[in-house]
Amino acid sequence: FLSHSLQAKMSRPVQARRLEGIDKNIWVEFVKLAATYSKVNLGQGFPDFPPPDFLTEALTRALGGGNHMLHQYTRAFGHPPLVKVLAQFFEKLLGRDLDPMTNVMVTVGAYQALFCCFQALVDEGDEVIIIEPFFDCYEPMVKMAGGTPVFVPLRPNPPKDGKWMSSADWQLDPAELASKFSERTKAIVLNSPNNPLGKVFSRGELGLIAELCVKHDVLCISDEVYEWLVYDGKQHIRMASLQGMWDRTVIIGSAGKTFSVTGWKVGWVVGPDRLLQHLRTVHQNSVYHCATIAQEAVAQGFQRELMLYGKPESYFVQLPKELQEKRDWLVQSLDGVGMKPIIPEGTYFLVADISQFKSDVPDVPNSDEPYDYRFAKWMVKNKGLAAIPLSAFYSEAHKNNYTNFIRFCFAKEEATLKAANDILQKWKQEKTS
C-alpha cells in the first residue's frame, strides 16, 4: 500500500488560478538570447560601469567596521538611518514634513515596492489604469491582486519639420484618458521618467492626471525610479507635490537606479501613513526584512548627497550629465545605420524606429510574432547586438500598433557603446556595399 501511494501522481491542478496567463516573461527569453549570441548587450537596463566610490567604500566600512549588529536583522520596515535620511531628503523635495517611521518604508528594490502597492491597495474587480508603453511587471502584478488592468496609450505625434522625434512627442489624449476613469477605478500607475520611452511627463500632463484622480477619488502609484536621470535641463516633477495628490499618492524609488547598484535591491516607498500602513502589512507577511548592510551603505550615500544637494560634485548632478553624453553618442550611432532614434528626456533607455529594415529581416511563415520581436532576434543572432522589442511593453490590445520600434539601454561603459558603434558601422557598410 505504501509503495503504491508513493508512486501516485497528483491529478488535481497545482497552479493557483491567479497565475494563469502571466507565466510568460520577455526577460527570460531575451536574456537567454543575449547570453547565447550577443557581443554587445544593450538589452537589459543595468549599468556595466562601477558605482560611485563613496558608495562601495560605505559598504566596505559597514562590512568591516566594528558594528557587528549590521550583520543581523534591522527594523523590518527600514533600517532607521536609511528611513531617517530618506525622510529628510523627501521633505526637501516635496516641501512637507515627513515622519521616517510612518511615511517611508524600505523594500527589496522598487519591484517589491510595486508588489506591495498592488497587493495592499487593489481588490478583486478593481480597475487599475496603466499608461502604455509600461514597465512589463505592472500588468501581471495587477492581475495577481485580482484587479483588472485598463490601458491607455501614449500616442506619437511626429514633428513636421523632419527633426528627430522626442519622447515628449508621445502624448496622452486627454479625452481618451478621462474615458478610462469610472467608479470601478481604484488607481492609476504613473511612471515618470518612463521606461521604455524615456518620457518625462510635463507639469500640464501631470496636472491633467491629478485632476482626474481627485475628481474620481483614485489613488496614484507613482513609479519614479529614474527621478535623477533627466536630461537637457528638463525637470522631474513629483506627482505627490501637486495639489490634492499627497494624500492619494505612493512614491516608489530605487537605490539601484539612483546610485547605479541594481544588484543591491534596495527600494523604498514614500507616502501618507493611511496608505503605507497597508503596504507594511503585505511587507511583513512576505519578505519581512531587507538586507541590513546594503541599507546602511545606501543611507550613507544619501547622507553625502544631502550635504551636496544641488552642488556640482553631487552624484545626482554628475550622473545625468554623463548619461546624457552616452545617450547622444548612441543616438548618432543608430542614426548612422538608418534607425530613427526617439530622443529620451530621461532614464537609461532610448527607443528607435526600425521600420526601414523590413527587407533585411526574413519573414517567418505562419508566425504571429510581431516584427520588432523578429527584428530583435535576428539582430542579436546575425549582428551580435542585443536590444528589446518595444511591443513587449504593450497590452495585447495595442501591441500590434507599436511593432516598428526597439529599446536600447545606453547606461553602459564607453567601451561597450564603442563596440556597439563598431557593429553598427560595419552593418552600415554592408548595407551600402
Secondary structure, 3 states (H helix, E strand, C coil): CHHHHHHCCCCCCCCCHHHCCCCCCHHHHHHHHHHHHCCEECCCCCCCCCCCHHHHHHHHHHHHCCCHHHHCCCCCCCCHHHHHHHHHHHHHHHCCCCCCCCCEEEEEHHHHHHHHHHHHHCCCCCEEEEEECCCCCHHHHHHHCCCEEEEEECEECCCCCCCCEEHHHEECCHHHHHHCCCCCEEEEEEECCCCCCCCCCCHHHHHHHHHHHHHHCCEEEEECCCCCCECCCCCCCCHHHCCCCHHHEEEEEEHHHHCCCHHHCEEEEECCHHHHHHHHHHHHCCCCCCCHHHHHHHHHHHHHHHHCCCCCCCHHHHHHHHHHHHHHHHHHHHHHHCCEEEECCECCEEEEECHHHCCCCCCCCCCCCCHHHHHHHHHHHHHCEECEEHHHHCCCCCHHHCCCEEEEECCCCHHHHHHHHHHHHHHHHHHHC
